[in-house]
Amino acid sequence: MTPLLELTGLVKRFPVRDALGRRAGAVHAVDGVTLSVAEGEVLAIVGESGCGKSTLGRLMLNLITPDAGTVRFAGDDLTKLSASALRARRRDMQLIFQDPFASLDPRMTVEQAVAEPLRLHRIVPKDQERARVADLLSRVGLRPELARRWPHEFSGGQRQRVAIARALASQPRLIVGDEPVSALDVSVQAQVVNLLSDLIRDLGLTFVLISHDLGVVRHVADRVAVMYLGRIVEEGPAAQVLGAPRHPYTRALLAAVPGHGEKAPPLEGDVPSPIAPPPGCRFHTRCPFAEARCRAETPDLDAGPHRVACHLADRLPPPAGRPARLAGGARLQRLQSFFRAPSPQPGVPQ
Ligand code: SF4
């Protein structure tokens, strides 16, 4: 498949200053990330808080400028586009934020908020705006007559639906969702996840889902990239990364998901400071398999559709609870049940 988005060698550091305003170091937010997203694909980027995944999402949309590397969207290097060409490209790329309340202007009605991108990018003539807004609201499960209301009159789930309608208004080719359901009540999360997966399927969207919640990722992702301290440590088809993880960090993340069945040593200690990441493999301070080489040499991602950055990936013992005899039909059955989508929730959309 042709990549719609190609990231090559992306690096982003944020300067840290001392009390006197002098530069005292830098946060290594993203460090040498190379990834691509095919048209119509759903890529999930997972990892703990502070691993750099939100910064990577903003780099993808050129909302922040990388210190090194390139971001190509439909063949254009976004970092080299003129301001006017970049403005025109913005129509094709949208971001859904974690907090729907913060992403909607409280001084705009829902109709004004959804109509704004229609007007900005001249999507429809002015006399058709109201009908298009009504259509977009229906698409996200909201009654069109709610358009005259203000954001504060909606529940969190409804506000996120409005934010999704606003993101869809410019008919984008790529949407980046930065933890789009994590601020919602658990009871509402499944409804919004189902809405997103229906929209992705029906509109053929290319979607990058940034999430720390593997339960959400497994319902929508075609491919998964696992980030740790600014680097991709494992990447590949979702069924392989989530069903047969190769990196000790991915194993530990999956072991923490209730009901997944992966048995791996629990993660110990906190994520090291991104201002001074550990040398060699950045995960070595928490890895139960670390050896001398891990502390000295940085592992690169290997080749193939399911890539991993670990010196010992091919020598690690199978996790307890994932015995070899499950490799046949029982294993397949477990995977199928793991990847089964949640049932749609009845009732009025939140
Ligand atoms: Fe663990 Fe070494 Fe692999 Fe890093 S390279 S994940 S420390 S075994």
Boltz pocket constraint, residues with backbone or C-beta under 6 A from the ligand:
constraints:
  - pocket:
      binder: B
      contacts: [[A, 247], [A, 248], [A, 249], [A, 281], [A, 282], [A, 283], [A, 284], [A, 287], [A, 288], [A, 289], [A, 290], [A, 291], [A, 294], [A, 299], [A, 309], [A, 310], [A, 311], [A, 312], [A, 313]]
      max_distance: 6.0
